[in-house]
Amino acid sequence: MDKLQIVTHNLPPVVRDPLVALLGQECYTTLVWNTDFTTPCIKLAVSKLLGVGIIAGGAIVKLPQIMKVLRSSSARGLSLSSYVLDTVATGITVAYNLRNGFPWSTYGEMVFLLVQNAILIVLIAVYSPRSALARLLPLTVLFSALAYSLSSNSLVPSALLSTLQTLTIPISLSSKLPQILTNHRLGSTGQLSAFLVFNSLAGCLARVFTTKTETNDPVLFWGFASAAALNAVIALQMLAYWNKHDVEVVQRRADGELSRVGVISVEKQDVPAVGLGQVPATSTPARKVSSPRTSSPASANARRYVRKLE
């Protein structure tokens, strides 16, 4: 230990000062200066390091999801209501931690998640068939009013804020359920990012530990525990649908388009199989030779649609 203390007693300020800020003077002295690793400060140090890791991960956790939507120009499989509810719950949690003076290491990633959620909500609205402005305008008003209210002690007293934080548990649960149901209905996770899903699960599990260690707040603890449970369900869906390519979904959409233009799918006709673009031969009277039939515009459109889907 003496050799280790030679190092710990001579740490430069650029290393020493952040460690003191992170661990506190008492635990810094115990763990770093005295190199005593048998005290309860070990648990706090592990919690702090996990917290820093979660914040670093939270700063980028949804960037792959954002890039995936931008590259594909599609938000298919992403639930707008899920992200809106998640943003409301996250905003309440940030306000609750700030106003209670909890350490930054116990909630810092929530701030980054708010920003990334806002970007994803905009992208979902932009790539939606409905008007983006019609969706974004009421959401902007909602989030602005929520942010102003939560920051004001007169509008939202501490007792009310505690109640709202308790309500984030069912809000968080309801924010995950639309995504779970969307995945189940499509039989696929669509554009959902695996990096986001598994890192969200790991982050929630780690937050259960850090919350119990540093704040011991039961509302925050059960909020993270319930979020971890539903994130685990989404992670299991991701694994279950990993190699599924939505063949049934594409076929149903193709059949629907074929029916719309008045053409019956080849698989549903009781005729010999023919190559795409060919017309089945039909018997004609011997006295008359018919010229080759040409495809109708509806058939051509339908075949182009099928090729596009494939």
Rosetta silent file (secondary structure, phi, psi, omega in degrees, C-alpha in Angstrom):
SEQUENCE: MDKLQIVTHNLPPVVRDPLVALLGQECYTTLVWNTDFTTPCIKLAVSKLLGVGIIAGGAIVKLPQIMKVLRSSSARGLSLSSYVLDTVATGITVAYNLRNGFPWSTYGEMVFLLVQNAILIVLIAVYSPRSALARLLPLTVLFSALAYSLSSNSLVPSALLSTLQTLTIPISLSSKLPQILTNHRLGSTGQLSAFLVFNSLAGCLARVFTTKTETNDPVLFWGFASAAALNAVIALQMLAYWNKHDVEVVQRRADGELSRVGVISVEKQDVPAVGLGQVPATSTPARKVSSPRTSSPASANARRYVRKLE
SCORE:     score description
SCORE:     0.000 S_00000001
   1 L     0.000  -30.440 -178.220    0.000    0.000    0.000 S_00000001
   2 H   -60.897  -40.374  179.581    2.910    2.342    0.677 S_00000001
   3 H   -65.649  -38.125  178.890    3.932    2.286   -2.970 S_00000001
   4 H   -67.018  -36.846 -179.950    0.363    3.041   -4.032 S_00000001
   5 H   -68.656  -26.140  175.269    0.172    5.939   -1.587 S_00000001
   6 H   -59.669  -37.035  178.716    3.262    7.452   -3.154 S_00000001
   7 H   -76.436  -49.150 -174.805    1.149    7.856   -6.275 S_00000001
   8 H   -67.121  -26.284  179.231   -2.125    8.869   -4.608 S_00000001
   9 L   -80.029   -9.520 -177.087   -0.419   11.480   -2.421 S_00000001
  10 L  -124.669   30.394  178.050    1.064   13.180   -5.458 S_00000001
  11 L   -68.391  137.923  177.536   -1.854   13.338   -7.845 S_00000001
  12 L   -68.416  155.326 -178.987   -1.890   16.504   -9.970 S_00000001
  13 H   -56.093  -32.117 -178.391   -4.771   18.945   -9.372 S_00000001
  14 H   -65.072  -23.159  176.084   -6.290   18.094  -12.746 S_00000001
  15 H   -97.476  -42.109 -174.518   -6.904   14.553  -11.427 S_00000001
  16 H   -66.636  -45.773 -174.735   -7.362   15.266   -7.719 S_00000001
  17 H   -62.636  -46.125  176.177   -9.986   18.021   -7.955 S_00000001
  18 H   -62.085  -34.777  178.866  -12.508   16.069  -10.104 S_00000001
  19 H   -67.080  -39.386  177.341  -12.123   13.058   -7.781 S_00000001
  20 H   -64.532  -42.340  179.537  -12.827   15.208   -4.720 S_00000001
  21 H   -64.904  -34.971 -177.390  -15.870   16.707   -6.448 S_00000001
  22 H   -77.606  -46.340 -173.447  -17.110   13.254   -7.428 S_00000001
  23 H   -92.895  -21.395 -170.907  -16.463   11.323   -4.204 S_00000001
  24 L    88.318  153.187 -174.535  -16.596   14.067   -1.606 S_00000001
  25 H   -61.940  -39.699 -176.733  -13.699   15.001    0.663 S_00000001
  26 H   -64.397  -49.968 -178.656  -14.356   12.237    3.213 S_00000001
  27 H   -72.960  -28.019  175.264  -14.464    9.351    0.741 S_00000001
  28 H   -64.580  -44.778  179.699  -11.596   10.825   -1.276 S_00000001
  29 H   -62.601  -42.406 -177.910   -9.437   10.837    1.836 S_00000001
  30 H   -68.142  -49.550 -172.926  -10.466    7.288    2.743 S_00000001
  31 H   -82.577  -44.524 -172.941  -10.175    5.685   -0.687 S_00000001
  32 H   -92.077  -51.212 -175.918   -7.484    7.688   -2.456 S_00000001
  33 H   -71.702  -47.819 -178.005   -5.327    9.259    0.242 S_00000001
  34 L   -91.597   -8.155 -177.771   -5.443    6.406    2.762 S_00000001
  35 L    48.276   45.988  178.567   -6.044    3.670    0.133 S_00000001
  36 L  -102.014  107.125 -174.725   -8.551    2.015    2.461 S_00000001
  37 L  -103.441   21.176 -178.761  -10.857   -0.128    0.319 S_00000001
  38 L  -108.438    8.856 -175.061  -12.757   -1.819    3.147 S_00000001
  39 L  -100.518  168.418  175.981  -15.148    1.032    3.963 S_00000001
  40 L   -61.850  -13.802  178.998  -18.683    1.835    2.728 S_00000001
  41 H   -63.068  -22.764  177.798  -17.080    4.443    0.476 S_00000001
  42 H   -59.959  -45.146 -179.720  -16.373    1.626   -1.985 S_00000001
  43 H   -62.438  -41.098  178.276  -20.090    1.283   -2.689 S_00000001
  44 H   -64.934  -41.437 -179.710  -20.399    5.033   -3.192 S_00000001
  45 H   -62.865  -42.395  177.328  -17.400    5.072   -5.527 S_00000001
  46 H   -61.623  -42.608  179.500  -18.901    2.275   -7.644 S_00000001
  47 H   -62.888  -43.076 -179.983  -22.193    4.166   -7.770 S_00000001
  48 H   -63.874  -43.758  179.707  -20.470    7.393   -8.804 S_00000001
  49 H   -64.767  -40.298  175.423  -18.482    5.675  -11.550 S_00000001
  50 H   -61.284  -41.650  179.659  -21.644    3.986  -12.824 S_00000001
  51 H   -61.053  -43.571  178.146  -23.380    7.357  -12.794 S_00000001
  52 H   -63.501  -41.344  177.909  -20.638    8.962  -14.870 S_00000001
  53 H   -63.705  -40.067  179.127  -20.779    6.062  -17.310 S_00000001
  54 H   -65.117  -40.989  179.039  -24.561    6.338  -17.606 S_00000001
  55 H   -63.078  -43.936  178.490  -24.325   10.078  -18.276 S_00000001
  56 H   -62.318  -42.831  177.943  -21.702    9.503  -20.965 S_00000001
  57 H   -67.769  -38.469  179.659  -23.840    6.784  -22.530 S_00000001
  58 H   -64.073  -27.150  179.886  -27.001    8.873  -22.221 S_00000001
  59 L   -68.127  -20.998 -177.076  -25.375   11.674  -24.179 S_00000001
  60 L  -127.321   -0.166 -168.726  -25.172    9.439  -27.265 S_00000001
  61 L   -60.475  -32.803 -177.050  -27.629    6.597  -26.613 S_00000001
  62 L  -101.158    1.850  177.749  -30.269    7.814  -29.078 S_00000001
  63 H   -63.075  -42.022  175.895  -27.911    9.161  -31.735 S_00000001
  64 H   -59.513  -36.766  177.784  -27.867    5.807  -33.623 S_00000001
  65 H   -64.907  -42.472  178.708  -31.676    5.891  -33.634 S_00000001
  66 H   -62.597  -45.373 -179.500  -31.652    9.444  -34.996 S_00000001
  67 H   -65.535  -36.563  179.743  -29.123    8.518  -37.694 S_00000001
  68 H   -64.028  -41.581  178.202  -31.100    5.395  -38.631 S_00000001
  69 H   -66.279  -42.576 -179.200  -34.263    7.447  -39.188 S_00000001
  70 H   -65.528  -41.478 -179.063  -32.378   10.067  -41.208 S_00000001
  71 H   -66.115  -39.094 -176.914  -30.642    7.479  -43.406 S_00000001
  72 H   -88.946   -9.854 -175.452  -33.838    5.596  -44.177 S_00000001
  73 L    52.570   38.421 -178.140  -36.036    8.722  -44.379 S_00000001
  74 L  -151.697  139.456  174.869  -38.566    6.703  -42.407 S_00000001
  75 L  -111.332   25.439 -178.484  -39.777    6.559  -38.816 S_00000001
  76 L   -57.984  134.519  179.398  -41.636    3.291  -39.365 S_00000001
  77 L    89.088   -7.914  178.376  -42.020    1.304  -36.156 S_00000001
  78 L   -99.194  131.235 -176.940  -41.484    4.331  -33.888 S_00000001
  79 L   -94.586  118.549  178.941  -44.441    5.391  -31.772 S_00000001
  80 H   -62.556  -44.700 -179.270  -44.957    9.164  -31.465 S_00000001
  81 H   -61.464  -34.190  178.517  -47.147    8.786  -28.377 S_00000001
  82 H   -63.187  -45.229 -179.148  -44.432    6.679  -26.756 S_00000001
  83 H   -70.857  -35.241  178.108  -41.805    9.403  -27.212 S_00000001
  84 H   -64.160  -47.979  179.567  -44.165   12.178  -26.084 S_00000001
  85 H   -63.865  -39.523  179.087  -45.027   10.361  -22.853 S_00000001
  86 H   -64.287  -38.522  179.182  -41.381    9.486  -22.259 S_00000001
  87 H   -66.625  -41.396  177.185  -40.401   13.146  -22.712 S_00000001
  88 H   -61.357  -47.479 -179.603  -43.034   14.301  -20.216 S_00000001
  89 H   -63.578  -40.759 -179.956  -41.881   11.734  -17.637 S_00000001
  90 H   -66.206  -41.011  178.388  -38.211   12.600  -18.199 S_00000001
  91 H   -61.739  -41.841  177.710  -38.881   16.332  -17.829 S_00000001
  92 H   -63.737  -40.977 -179.568  -40.654   15.790  -14.505 S_00000001
  93 H   -64.782  -40.746  177.664  -37.773   13.614  -13.269 S_00000001
  94 H   -61.752  -47.071  179.646  -35.183   16.268  -14.175 S_00000001
  95 H   -62.095  -40.434 -179.548  -37.165   18.958  -12.337 S_00000001
  96 H   -62.988  -44.502  179.616  -37.629   16.677   -9.310 S_00000001
  97 H   -67.934  -42.643 -179.479  -33.893   15.952   -9.048 S_00000001
  98 H   -61.836  -48.437 -174.232  -32.876   19.575   -9.594 S_00000001
  99 H   -74.992  -17.394  174.912  -35.236   21.002   -7.013 S_00000001
 100 H   -93.766   -2.880  176.697  -34.298   18.348   -4.439 S_00000001
 101 L    69.378   28.302  178.924  -30.596   19.041   -4.909 S_00000001
 102 L   -71.992  153.415 -179.162  -29.674   15.462   -5.780 S_00000001
 103 L   -58.755  143.148  179.150  -26.159   14.833   -7.191 S_00000001
 104 H   -57.383  -32.056 -177.311  -25.753   15.386  -10.925 S_00000001
 105 H   -66.991  -11.945 -178.756  -24.343   11.872  -11.230 S_00000001
 106 H   -95.786   -6.355 -178.398  -27.774   10.424  -10.352 S_00000001
 107 L  -152.336    3.127 -172.852  -29.745   12.043  -13.181 S_00000001
 108 H   -53.779  -35.627 -177.686  -27.422   13.856  -15.614 S_00000001
 109 H   -65.888  -22.063 -178.711  -28.255   11.630  -18.571 S_00000001
 110 H   -61.660  -35.012  179.354  -31.916   12.699  -18.349 S_00000001
 111 H   -64.140  -44.708  178.485  -31.018   16.142  -19.687 S_00000001
 112 H   -66.101  -36.223  178.990  -29.362   14.624  -22.760 S_00000001
 113 H   -65.501  -34.779  177.284  -32.303   12.259  -23.243 S_00000001
 114 H   -60.408  -46.044 -179.251  -34.689   15.230  -23.302 S_00000001
 115 H   -63.884  -45.402 -178.838  -32.776   16.824  -26.172 S_00000001
 116 H   -67.610  -35.731  175.481  -32.559   13.572  -28.140 S_00000001
 117 H   -62.015  -41.979 -179.994  -36.258   12.839  -27.559 S_00000001
 118 H   -60.802  -41.502  178.908  -37.146   16.261  -28.935 S_00000001
 119 H   -63.763  -43.651 -179.384  -35.145   15.548  -32.108 S_00000001
 120 H   -66.427  -36.837  177.420  -36.832   12.161  -32.570 S_00000001
 121 H   -62.455  -41.955  177.419  -40.300   13.639  -32.064 S_00000001
 122 H   -62.405  -44.009 -178.956  -39.585   16.164  -34.818 S_00000001
 123 H   -64.921  -41.381  178.726  -38.335   13.411  -37.145 S_00000001
 124 H   -61.968  -40.890  179.411  -41.366   11.188  -36.485 S_00000001
 125 H   -67.869  -40.007 -178.418  -43.665   14.115  -37.265 S_00000001
 126 H   -65.690  -41.516 -177.648  -41.739   15.071  -40.417 S_00000001
 127 L   -90.147   10.928  176.581  -41.777   11.540  -41.847 S_00000001
 128 L   -84.959  149.033  176.561  -45.415   10.984  -40.920 S_00000001
 129 L   -61.286  -27.158  179.264  -48.085   10.985  -43.676 S_00000001
 130 L   -79.133  166.244 -179.435  -49.888   13.688  -41.711 S_00000001
 131 L   -62.811  130.369 -179.964  -48.857   17.341  -41.667 S_00000001
 132 H   -65.908  -40.499 -178.551  -45.750   17.878  -39.544 S_00000001
 133 H   -63.027  -39.248 -179.041  -46.900   21.343  -38.446 S_00000001
 134 H   -63.969  -26.733  179.226  -50.258   20.008  -37.267 S_00000001
 135 H   -90.152  -40.184 -172.396  -48.443   17.590  -34.970 S_00000001
 136 H   -77.029  -33.652 -176.498  -45.526   19.731  -33.812 S_00000001
 137 H   -60.407  -52.195  178.752  -47.391   22.936  -32.925 S_00000001
 138 H   -65.191  -32.193  178.724  -49.506   21.500  -30.069 S_00000001
 139 H   -68.406  -38.271  177.567  -46.533   19.489  -28.790 S_00000001
 140 H   -62.369  -43.902  177.807  -44.355   22.618  -28.695 S_00000001
 141 H   -62.409  -43.983 -179.459  -47.005   24.450  -26.671 S_00000001
 142 H   -60.654  -50.182 -176.474  -47.364   21.467  -24.315 S_00000001
 143 H   -68.077  -36.264  178.596  -43.643   21.060  -23.637 S_00000001
 144 H   -64.897  -45.212  179.058  -43.068   24.816  -23.208 S_00000001
 145 H   -64.147  -38.884  179.740  -45.885   25.104  -20.666 S_00000001
 146 H   -65.177  -44.631 -179.286  -44.617   22.013  -18.828 S_00000001
 147 H   -63.135  -43.240 -179.933  -41.037   23.321  -18.621 S_00000001
 148 H   -64.852  -42.934 -177.677  -42.159   26.715  -17.319 S_00000001
 149 H   -66.463  -43.714 -176.990  -44.489   25.202  -14.723 S_00000001
 150 H   -67.837  -26.501 -179.514  -41.978   22.673  -13.403 S_00000001
 151 H   -82.683   -9.503 -176.581  -39.311   25.351  -12.950 S_00000001
 152 L  -104.271  121.654  178.598  -41.626   27.524  -10.837 S_00000001
 153 L   -71.155  -25.163  179.484  -42.031   26.724   -7.152 S_00000001
 154 L   -76.556  -37.857  179.468  -45.152   28.884   -7.000 S_00000001
 155 L   -77.615  -40.225  179.531  -46.896   27.087   -9.873 S_00000001
 156 L  -126.759   90.887  178.260  -45.729   23.605   -8.870 S_00000001
 157 L   -62.163  166.337 -176.619  -44.935   23.413   -5.130 S_00000001
 158 H   -59.180  -38.947 -179.990  -42.629   20.704   -3.832 S_00000001
 159 H   -63.988  -41.481  178.695  -45.517   18.545   -2.617 S_00000001
 160 H   -67.784  -37.732  179.087  -47.160   18.658   -6.041 S_00000001
 161 H   -63.610  -38.315  176.837  -43.832   17.936   -7.725 S_00000001
 162 H   -63.270  -39.063  177.108  -43.433   14.829   -5.559 S_00000001
 163 H   -64.702  -42.727  178.566  -46.891   13.709   -6.633 S_00000001
 164 H   -62.680  -38.976  178.434  -46.005   14.304  -10.284 S_00000001
 165 H   -63.770  -37.182  175.386  -42.820   12.302   -9.833 S_00000001
 166 H   -63.122  -38.095 -179.670  -44.906    9.446   -8.457 S_00000001
 167 H   -69.972  -17.700  178.623  -47.135    9.721  -11.525 S_00000001
 168 H   -65.841  -20.457  178.429  -44.100    9.321  -13.789 S_00000001
 169 H   -64.678  -54.656  175.113  -44.146    5.620  -12.920 S_00000001
 170 H   -66.372  -30.983  177.395  -47.455    4.947  -14.746 S_00000001
 171 H   -64.358  -44.022  178.639  -46.497    7.553  -17.370 S_00000001
 172 H   -62.354  -40.729  178.239  -43.227    5.733  -17.980 S_00000001
 173 H   -62.736  -45.151 -178.743  -45.080    2.432  -18.183 S_00000001
 174 H   -70.146  -23.265  177.690  -47.594    3.856  -20.661 S_00000001
 175 H   -72.460  -28.066  179.538  -44.775    5.377  -22.728 S_00000001
 176 H   -85.988  -29.593 -175.782  -43.292    1.921  -23.291 S_00000001
 177 H   -61.400  -43.418  177.465  -46.568    0.086  -23.937 S_00000001
 178 H   -58.102  -38.441  178.905  -47.322    1.751  -27.328 S_00000001
 179 H   -67.072  -41.274  178.485  -43.855    0.724  -28.541 S_00000001
 180 H   -62.688  -44.088 -179.766  -44.337   -2.835  -27.280 S_00000001
 181 H   -67.771  -37.918  177.099  -47.765   -3.068  -28.948 S_00000001
 182 H   -62.343  -44.578  177.930  -46.420   -1.572  -32.200 S_00000001
 183 H   -60.328  -42.693 -178.625  -43.638   -4.163  -32.269 S_00000001
 184 H   -66.901  -41.382 -178.224  -46.140   -6.955  -31.619 S_00000001
 185 H   -66.109  -41.356 -179.446  -48.575   -5.735  -34.279 S_00000001
 186 H   -79.602  -18.770 -172.766  -45.887   -5.422  -36.961 S_00000001
 187 L    66.231   27.994 -175.423  -44.080   -8.582  -35.917 S_00000001
 188 L  -163.231  157.582  174.529  -40.953   -6.467  -36.155 S_00000001
 189 L   -95.887    5.661  172.991  -39.084   -3.710  -34.345 S_00000001
 190 L    55.709 -128.044 -178.294  -38.921   -1.670  -37.563 S_00000001
 191 L   -88.629   11.607 -179.982  -36.444    1.228  -37.372 S_00000001
 192 L   -65.797  133.525 -176.244  -35.897    0.737  -33.634 S_00000001
 193 L   -85.159  127.721  177.785  -32.185    0.831  -32.788 S_00000001
 194 H   -63.882  -36.911  177.954  -30.717   -2.187  -30.993 S_00000001
 195 H   -59.083  -44.115  179.257  -28.049    0.080  -29.470 S_00000001
 196 H   -63.907  -46.186 -174.968  -30.783    2.253  -27.966 S_00000001
 197 H   -62.583  -51.416 -174.388  -32.811   -0.678  -26.633 S_00000001
 198 H   -74.444  -31.410  176.353  -30.007   -2.562  -24.898 S_00000001
 199 H   -72.945  -33.333  175.689  -28.272    0.548  -23.565 S_00000001
 200 H   -64.522  -40.615  177.873  -31.567    1.838  -22.155 S_00000001
 201 H   -63.528  -47.002  179.930  -32.014   -1.466  -20.345 S_00000001
 202 H   -62.977  -40.463  179.686  -28.465   -1.388  -18.962 S_00000001
 203 H   -63.511  -42.556  179.266  -28.865    2.249  -17.922 S_00000001
 204 H   -64.801  -41.136  178.537  -32.106    1.595  -16.029 S_00000001
 205 H   -63.679  -41.147  178.268  -30.590   -1.368  -14.202 S_00000001
 206 H   -66.993  -36.452  179.459  -27.566    0.713  -13.226 S_00000001
 207 H   -66.803  -30.527  174.687  -29.828    3.568  -12.094 S_00000001
 208 H   -58.671  -42.788 -179.863  -31.643    1.180   -9.753 S_00000001
 209 H   -70.327  -47.496 -176.855  -28.302    0.649   -7.987 S_00000001
 210 H   -66.132  -36.973  179.088  -27.155    4.297   -7.992 S_00000001
 211 H   -66.031  -43.279  178.743  -30.531    5.567   -6.754 S_00000001
 212 H   -63.479  -36.290 -175.616  -30.580    3.065   -3.897 S_00000001
 213 H   -78.739  -44.704 -169.208  -26.999    3.958   -2.967 S_00000001
 214 H   -98.005  -37.812 -177.321  -26.956    7.753   -3.269 S_00000001
 215 H  -112.329  -29.636 -177.288  -30.491    9.100   -2.792 S_00000001
 216 L    52.431   34.202  178.781  -32.501    6.154   -1.452 S_00000001
 217 L   -85.825  117.128 -175.363  -35.577    7.863   -2.869 S_00000001
 218 H   -64.898  -33.107 -179.816  -38.328    5.202   -3.171 S_00000001
 219 H   -65.992  -47.454  178.069  -40.190    7.040   -5.942 S_00000001
 220 H   -63.777  -40.788 -178.137  -37.090    7.271   -8.129 S_00000001
 221 H   -59.480  -51.435 -177.163  -36.116    3.693   -7.266 S_00000001
 222 H   -71.909  -26.312  174.482  -39.425    2.149   -8.321 S_00000001
 223 H   -63.902  -47.104  178.636  -39.588    4.388  -11.364 S_00000001
 224 H   -68.381  -35.777  179.848  -36.271    3.055  -12.650 S_00000001
 225 H   -64.631  -43.383  179.380  -37.175   -0.506  -11.658 S_00000001
 226 H   -68.211  -38.570  177.499  -40.441   -0.426  -13.630 S_00000001
 227 H   -63.934  -38.441  177.964  -38.734    1.191  -16.621 S_00000001
 228 H   -62.699  -38.809 -179.319  -36.082   -1.539  -16.537 S_00000001
 229 H   -63.594  -44.737 -179.033  -38.800   -4.216  -16.598 S_00000001
 230 H   -74.105  -33.894  174.024  -40.488   -2.791  -19.709 S_00000001
 231 H   -62.611  -32.626  176.863  -37.162   -2.109  -21.419 S_00000001
 232 H   -65.332  -37.385  177.391  -36.428   -5.794  -20.852 S_00000001
 233 H   -63.370  -45.343  179.428  -39.650   -6.681  -22.719 S_00000001
 234 H   -64.232  -38.155  177.896  -38.624   -4.505  -25.690 S_00000001
 235 H   -63.305  -39.663  177.341  -35.139   -6.057  -25.616 S_00000001
 236 H   -65.654  -37.668  175.730  -36.697   -9.535  -25.753 S_00000001
 237 H   -63.767  -40.308  178.385  -38.822   -8.427  -28.723 S_00000001
 238 H   -59.572  -42.573  178.696  -35.675   -7.162  -30.423 S_00000001
 239 H   -68.351  -40.139 -177.510  -34.065  -10.592  -29.985 S_00000001
 240 H   -66.831  -35.581 -176.189  -37.208  -12.446  -31.078 S_00000001
 241 L  -101.131   14.429 -171.106  -37.621  -10.396  -34.281 S_00000001
 242 L   -55.868  -44.941 -175.322  -33.886  -10.045  -35.010 S_00000001
 243 L  -105.189   15.464 -178.971  -33.884  -12.055  -38.260 S_00000001
 244 L   -92.303  132.955 -173.500  -37.457  -11.438  -39.317 S_00000001
 245 L  -111.001   20.868  174.323  -37.861   -9.389  -42.487 S_00000001
 246 L    61.281   38.364 -179.505  -41.586   -8.616  -42.436 S_00000001
 247 H   -61.247  -44.466 -178.563  -42.428  -10.947  -45.337 S_00000001
 248 H   -64.451  -38.697 -179.109  -46.043  -11.272  -44.236 S_00000001
 249 H   -64.861  -44.443  179.590  -46.435   -7.523  -43.817 S_00000001
 250 H   -63.129  -40.540 -179.566  -45.059   -6.802  -47.286 S_00000001
 251 H   -64.090  -41.286  179.600  -47.306   -9.464  -48.827 S_00000001
 252 H   -63.922  -40.642  179.125  -50.398   -8.017  -47.169 S_00000001
 253 H   -67.189  -36.559  178.205  -49.561   -4.544  -48.425 S_00000001
 254 H   -66.079  -44.646  179.278  -48.941   -5.899  -51.922 S_00000001
 255 H   -62.617  -37.782  178.771  -52.245   -7.765  -51.953 S_00000001
 256 H   -64.186  -40.245  179.189  -54.042   -4.659  -50.777 S_00000001
 257 H   -70.156  -38.299  178.169  -52.579   -2.584  -53.590 S_00000001
 258 H   -62.751  -41.412  178.700  -53.346   -5.280  -56.156 S_00000001
 259 H   -65.190  -35.832 -178.322  -56.944   -5.395  -54.997 S_00000001
 260 H   -63.890  -37.710 -179.346  -57.155   -1.616  -55.175 S_00000001
 261 L   -91.103    5.102  173.737  -56.204   -1.564  -58.854 S_00000001
 262 L    85.794   25.357  179.709  -58.498   -4.503  -59.612 S_00000001
 263 L  -119.805  135.407  177.943  -55.922   -7.276  -59.992 S_00000001
 264 L   -90.319  136.845 -179.704  -55.970  -10.562  -58.079 S_00000001
 265 L   -57.671  143.244 -176.776  -52.633  -11.800  -56.775 S_00000001
 266 H   -57.904  -38.130 -177.917  -51.121  -14.588  -58.882 S_00000001
 267 H   -63.245  -23.926 -175.933  -50.909  -16.896  -55.857 S_00000001
 268 H   -92.805   -4.135  179.649  -54.685  -16.649  -55.426 S_00000001
 269 L   -94.964  144.656  179.619  -55.522  -17.556  -59.029 S_00000001
 270 L   -89.832   65.456 -178.682  -56.079  -21.147  -60.104 S_00000001
 271 L  -135.591  158.471  177.456  -53.751  -20.868  -63.093 S_00000001
 272 L   -62.113  148.522  179.160  -50.329  -22.295  -63.956 S_00000001
 273 L   -67.642  138.259  178.696  -47.388  -20.313  -62.633 S_00000001
 274 L  -131.619  162.024  178.886  -45.907  -17.937  -65.155 S_00000001
 275 L   -71.049  154.136  179.816  -42.949  -15.619  -65.159 S_00000001
 276 L   -63.603  130.174 -179.919  -43.353  -12.042  -64.052 S_00000001
 277 L    93.272   -7.330  178.480  -44.384   -9.884  -66.968 S_00000001
 278 L   -98.736  159.493  178.571  -45.737  -12.830  -69.006 S_00000001
 279 L  -112.335  129.445  179.628  -49.367  -13.536  -69.828 S_00000001
 280 L   -57.909  137.327  179.648  -50.739  -17.067  -69.405 S_00000001
 281 L   -70.854  139.871  178.293  -51.455  -18.686  -72.762 S_00000001
 282 L  -121.942  146.451  179.817  -55.142  -19.248  -73.514 S_00000001
 283 L   -73.480  141.654 -179.551  -56.661  -21.631  -76.024 S_00000001
 284 L  -129.275  154.092  177.593  -58.191  -20.019  -79.120 S_00000001
 285 L   -58.694  146.446 -177.005  -60.357  -21.424  -81.901 S_00000001
 286 L   -65.479  -27.527 -174.770  -58.398  -23.003  -84.763 S_00000001
 287 L   -75.412  -10.486 -175.663  -60.129  -20.841  -87.332 S_00000001
 288 L  -140.875  130.732  178.714  -58.690  -17.647  -85.864 S_00000001
 289 L  -101.857  117.564 -178.250  -55.207  -16.744  -84.693 S_00000001
 290 L   -87.274  147.102  177.340  -55.270  -14.051  -82.066 S_00000001
 291 L   -73.335  156.426 -179.162  -52.494  -11.562  -81.730 S_00000001
 292 L   -57.602  136.197  179.620  -50.423  -11.586  -78.503 S_00000001
 293 L   -77.468  148.879  178.095  -52.257   -9.982  -75.605 S_00000001
 294 L  -109.349  152.460 -178.568  -50.768   -6.970  -73.922 S_00000001
 295 L   -71.386  143.398  176.610  -50.838   -6.226  -70.258 S_00000001
 296 L   -73.694  156.682  177.450  -53.415   -3.774  -69.027 S_00000001
 297 H   -56.677  -36.795 -179.808  -52.179   -0.553  -67.388 S_00000001
 298 H   -63.736  -41.651 -179.776  -53.554   -1.783  -64.057 S_00000001
 299 H   -65.435  -42.238 -179.835  -51.544   -5.020  -64.294 S_00000001
 300 H   -62.087  -43.432  178.505  -48.383   -3.157  -65.231 S_00000001
 301 H   -62.017  -42.141 -179.048  -48.809   -0.783  -62.309 S_00000001
 302 H   -64.341  -42.540 -179.303  -49.436   -3.672  -59.953 S_00000001
 303 H   -66.072  -37.978  177.239  -46.362   -5.579  -61.139 S_00000001
 304 H   -62.838  -37.845  178.726  -44.207   -2.486  -60.731 S_00000001
 305 H   -64.143  -42.733  179.598  -45.562   -2.111  -57.183 S_00000001
 306 H   -63.658  -44.218  179.531  -44.728   -5.727  -56.357 S_00000001
 307 H   -61.901  -37.082 -179.864  -41.210   -5.353  -57.744 S_00000001
 308 H   -64.867  -40.978  179.073  -40.738   -2.220  -55.676 S_00000001
 309 H   -66.446  -37.205  179.410  -41.825   -3.979  -52.506 S_00000001
 310 L   -67.005    0.000    0.000  -39.489   -6.895  -53.212 S_00000001
